[in-house]
Amino acid sequence: MAKNNYVGLDDIGKRIWGLLEKPIRVNALCVQLSRDFEATPEQVADDVIPFLEELEREGLVNFADKQPV
């Protein structure tokens, strides 16, 4: 259950949130973001996975997988 906390998102965070509207594997999310923001999937994963873990702690997302890129 969400904790009624406010999470402010920058443009990248908004893009991630938009991609999370439907189930997506972490790997596929990182690949898509790497295309959107011209970075390697590994670079994206280094930033995205901690962000997703924070969202999970807040009860805003659930992981089905945490496979590395």
KAKA-V540866 format. One record per pair of residues at least 12 apart in sequence whose ideal C-beta (glycine too) atoms are under 6 Angstrom apart, sorted by the first residue. I is the first residue (numbers start at 1). J is the second residue. Records with the same first field share a line. If there is no record, write none. Layout:
BEGIN
I = J, J
END
This chain:
BEGIN
1 = 59
2 = 59, 60
3 = 58
5 = 58
25 = 65
27 = 67, 69
30 = 44, 45, 48, 69
41 = 69
42 = 69
45 = 69
END
